[in-house]
Structures are given as C-alpha cells and as structure tokens.
C-alpha cells in the first residue's frame, strides 16, 4: 500500500513540475490503432492510475482490517 501511495505522489509531483515549468502538463504518449485514438497521457498519469488501482485492490482485500498494520508489524 505504501508503494501505491508513492506512485500517486510521484505522479502528482511530476505533473506539478510540468505545470510550474511549462504552464501545462505535457502529454507525450499519443497512441493510435488503425482509426482508433487513445487519449494522450504521460508517465505521471500512468503512475497515478497504477497507484489508485493498487490502493483500491488493497482496500477491497483488507475487509475492514487496518491496511497499514502489516507494514508496521502490528498484530
């Protein structure tokens, strides 16, 4: 779970850096397949998406348990 939160934070910081230096987020991955176009995105967007997906996975699997208990060694 800590790794997932790190992904989200890293993606947010990456997009923030783009906003500060360029005034906008630079999306440089623009994918096409035949006549289908996937929305443009960047690595920071991917990190946020992966982090959120992992977080949801842990929250669903936790079933009311403290997800940080295993990381801290608490029983």
C-alpha positions in Angstrom: 0.0 0.0 0.0 2.9 2.4 0.7 4.3 1.7 -2.8 0.8 2.5 -4.2 0.7 5.8 -2.4 4.3 6.6 -3.5 3.1 6.1 -7.1 0.3 8.5 -6.7 2.6 11.1 -5.0 5.3 10.7 -7.7 2.7 11.2 -10.5 1.3 14.2 -8.8 4.7 15.8 -8.3 5.6 15.0 -11.9 2.5 16.8 -13.2 3.1 19.7 -10.8 6.7 20.1 -12.1 5.3 20.3 -15.7 2.7 22.9 -14.5 5.4 25.0 -12.8 8.0 24.9 -15.7 5.7 24.7 -18.8 2.4 26.2 -17.6 0.7 22.9 -18.6 1.1 19.2 -18.3 3.0 17.8 -21.3 1.3 14.6 -22.6 3.7 12.9 -24.9 2.3 9.3 -25.3 -0.3 9.5 -28.0 -1.4 6.1 -29.2 -3.3 5.1 -32.3 -4.5 1.7 -33.5 -5.9 1.7 -37.0 -8.5 4.5 -36.9 -8.9 4.4 -33.0 -7.2 7.1 -31.0 -6.4 6.7 -27.3 -6.4 9.9 -25.2 -2.8 11.3 -24.8 -1.1 10.8 -21.5 2.3 10.8 -19.8 4.2 8.6 -17.4 3.0 10.7 -14.4 -0.6 9.9 -15.4 0.2 6.3 -15.6 1.8 6.3 -12.1 -1.3 7.9 -10.6 -3.6 5.4 -12.4 -1.5 2.4 -11.2 -1.2 3.7 -7.7 -5.0 4.2 -7.4 -5.7 0.7 -8.8 -3.3 -0.9 -6.3 -4.9 1.2 -3.5 -8.4 0.0 -4.5 -7.1 -3.6 -4.6 -5.7 -3.3 -1.1 -8.8 -1.6 0.3 -11.1 -4.3 -1.2 -8.9 -7.1 0.1 -8.5 -5.6 3.6 -12.1 -6.3 4.5 -12.2 -3.9 7.4 -8.6 -4.6 8.6 -6.0 -1.8 9.1 -4.0 -1.9 5.8 -1.0 -0.3 7.5 -0.9 -2.9 10.3 1.1 -5.4 8.2 3.6 -2.7 7.2 4.2 -1.5 10.7 4.4 -5.1 12.2 1.4 -4.5 14.5 -0.8 -7.5 15.1 
